[in-house]
Amino acid sequence: MTAGGRIAGVLMLTVGVALFATFSGFVANAFLSAKRPKPVSAGDTELGGMVREVERLNAEQRAALDRLRGRVAELERAS
């Protein structure tokens, strides 16, 4: 073995280990990274129906709250 061969071997070993570590890091990141949810739009059929249902329930709740406030005001006036 010559000195030049040893130096070349050490360089090749170092570069090979670095490349393998980088590659394995990318693969591990691909498996372990959190999946980003697909964005949805209000135009989607199922989502649109859910949005309309939430809006309907919200309107019912506002109406019930208004009736309750009216009843509380009546009771306060009667006291």
Secondary structure by P-SEA (a helix, b strand, c coil): ccaaaaaaaaaaaaaaaaaaaaaaaaaaaaacccccccccccccaaaaaaaaaaaaaaaaaaaaaaaaaaaaaaaaaac
